Structure formats: C-alpha cells, structure tokens
Amino acid sequence: MPLIVVMEDDAGTRMLVASVLKKDGHDVLMAENGAQGLALVSQVKPDLIISDVHMPELSGFEMVAALRSQPSIAATPVILLTSLQERAHMRQ
C-alpha cells in the first residue's frame, strides 16, 4: 500500500486524517509540525504528503518550498489542507 505522511499540528485532526487513511488500507506516518514532517519525508520517501498550511516551525508553504529544493524528494506529491479562502493563498 502507498505510504502517506500526514503533517498536522492539531492532534485531533492529525489522528482523524490518519485513521481514515489507515481504514482505507494505507500506511501512514505522522508529524506534528512542518520541520518534523520534512525530516520524516527525507528519511522514508513517501508516496504522498498531506499537510496543514498553518503549522509551527515550518508552514505548509515553507515545507513545500524546502521539499522542492531537495532532488531526492522534490517530486513527492503534496495535498495542502487549509481554511484559507483568499485567492492569493490559493495561488500560492
């Protein structure tokens, strides 16, 4: 099954997302902030990253920028979760 890394600073949301993915048969690893998540992704090279935008240490946007600068993991697909609704944030 695909390996998914979930990055979310809210423990309840992190557990909910991970539970749903595990129920669908995915292997899931979790991180509670962007820096921890980026380090985890560098080690395990997952098939997908699901990340919150607003997190401590590295935001989701900063994490994606750092991810894209590392050739070994730059192509990893990312889904960003956010409640931001302004067009500028969507473009970013």
Sequence and secondary structure as in RCSB ss.txt:
>XXXX:A:sequence
MPLIVVMEDDAGTRMLVASVLKKDGHDVLMAENGAQGLALVSQVKPDLIISDVHMPELSGFEMVAALRSQPSIAA
TPVILLTSLQERAHMRQ
>XXXX:A:secstr
  EEEEE SSHHHHHHHHHHHHHTT EEEEESSHHHHHHHHHHH  SEEEEESS SSS HHHHHHHHHTSTTTTT
  EEEE     HHHHH 
